[in-house]
Amino acid sequence: MADLAIKSPEMLDEVTPRLVQGNSTYRSLTEDISRIVEKGTPIQWWMAFLPSVAIAGMMFAMLGYLVITGIGVWGNNSPIGWAWDITNFVWWIGIGHAGTLISAILFLFRQKWRTSINRAAEAMTLFAVACAAQYPLFHTGRPWRAIYWLFPLPNTDLNMWQNFRSPLEWDVFAVSTYGTVSALFWFVGLVPDLATLRDRATGVRAYVLGFASLGWRGSARHWRHYEMAYLILAGLSTPLVLSVHTIVSFDFAVSLIPGWHTTIFPPYFVAGAIFSGFAMVVTLMTVARWSLQLQHLITTKHLENMCKVMLATSMIVGYAYGTELFIAWYSGNPYEQFAFANRALGPYWWSYWAMVSCNVITPQIFWFKKCRTSVPIMFVASIFINIGMWFERFVIIVTSLHRDFLPSSWGYFRPTYVDILTFIGTMGLFMTLFLLFIRFLPVIAISEVKGVLAQEDHVTKHGHGAHH
Amino acid sequence: MENSSLPAALELKELHGVAAAFESPDKLLKAAKAVRKSGFTKVEAYTPFPIHGIDDVLGIPHSHLGRIVICCGALGATAALTLIAWTGSGDPLLFPYWTGLGAYPLVIGGKPLFSFEPSIPITFELTVLLSAFGAVFGMFALNGLPQLYHPIFNFRHADRITDDQFVLVIEKADPKFDATECTRLLQELDPVTVEMVEE
């Protein structure tokens, strides 16, 4: 019989790889992460940043054109009143969900591997919410007055209040709460790391970081309240993130449109959001760890875990597609049956099958360890998933609207160049913000990774933790 | 180990306490236990990340942040329900909305004028929002942050606290405090350095 006893740390590393590799010490962690923001700006950063700014500028130009001309510059028209705008809104909001899942839910589940990726994933959440917010804001046509239409502020603009029974109003509260709480959570995590940067800086930089870190000094009494605040924020963010995409799905599910009016939407949307968010984290992290030389901190194990999450959520999403079709048939409701047959076989068949092949078929490669541990393969797969999840929202929104109950109200949506350039522009905005983040702030949570390193040291010293 | 010395000028200035830096959490914990065993009560640790077990050794009480958060959450829920009721009624003093007699009694989709269910999403969101404010600003308030100056920053190794050193301070406020005695005690505990820190 094979001897399965673990006799050395090397053997243990093969079974459960360490989360912090390459003989790291507390000092080397500080150094490895801080140097990214302290050294001169690399030319590659400018090569990525300048095009991103240009593309973001294009978005603002398109939005400016929309404000001057009217929302007719988008391709939405009766019967397809919602099209790319809401598709892109839901897509971006969904991407944000992985950040909160990693920072809050994995924290509550004591998943130590989250510490290397949570800072960047939370930043991604904030920037994705910023991109998403453009769409409902500019769909109002007059964004400077939208504040009175969206929030219950006393005004003489409307002389009436919002309808608090409307899912769209719920969505205003859900998304703005989500953005605010994510920003707070992110800042709380940043405070000790800003203090680390402050203590390495000199001159004006040290003053700025001194203010930004609020004079953090790492006292044991402070850590006690800090850890409690972190735990409470994680506990609050967990139901919050589930509620946000639930409420986004209510925008559709609470209506009476066949294809939208289904009870499966909340869990289906949440799973899809996490799915697409992890795909975006993988897309960004595979590039970031390579360009910033952080392979010993964002290890293959981290990437493999994310691939497993994508596989699991892909299966949930695939199951939801199947359930939708089954229920449409089983309900015996001819309108419901038509909506779903039309999705898969109607004029938008190509978008439906693009969705299925990207979201259900592509992630099946992650059953194989070779694919879960190969960076190029997971990078390509994550791009496919991002595309597939965009198509999912497009399918749900546009195919359900384009054939109304009366054939006289049938149409076919074509995006205008403004639609297309605005969408590409939001990616420029996202990349601009993300590049500024990796240039000026610690991309990995330094103090949290040190905590993991201390624990792993402890484990290796005391019998390698082979019993867990 | 660096030699600690008592510069003559220092004796004239106010003293904050005696600080020792250690190179690992284990050494810090051991030293904290020894210091507490010697009867010191005003002892503080400064570390790059939270060290588990240090709170019990130093006798730091449990954080009451949760109470602040509960209050803020309750305030959020009340605010949301009040908002929905008040804006529906159009009457700032009474809430006739609840009885369906408000200033804006529109029947939408055949639904009742007031029902609890559609009020839940916004109530939930505002509860979470205010709780999160409570957690973050409550934590900063309990910690007395922002506080841009603190005597520990005078410690020569203060910049290593956020890097790789674990610092223990016996404060002057301690009834048993004696600079020479404390220095000797800390030096026996395998520190990187021991120093007097000015106020």
Interface residues (C-beta under 8 A of the other chain):
Chain A: T25 Y26 R27 T30 P152 M160 W161 Q162 N163 F164 R165 P167 E169 W170 F173 A174 T177 T180 V181 L184 F185 F187 V188 P192 A195 T196 R198 D199 R200 G210 F211 L214 G215 W216 R217 G218 S219 A220 R221 H222 W223 R224 H225 Y226 E227 M228 A229 I232 L233 L236 S237 P239 L240 S243 I247 F250 S447 E448 K450 G451 A454
Chain B: P25 E44 A45 Y46 T47 P48 F49 P50 I51 I54 D55 L58 I60 H62 S63 L65 G66 V69 L83 I84 T87 G88 Y104 L106 I108 K111 P118 S119 P121 I122 F124 E125 L126 V128 L129 S131 A132 F133 A135 V136 G138 M139 F140 L142 N143 L145 P146 Q147 L148 Y149 H150 I152 F153 A158 D159 R160 I161 T162 D163 D164
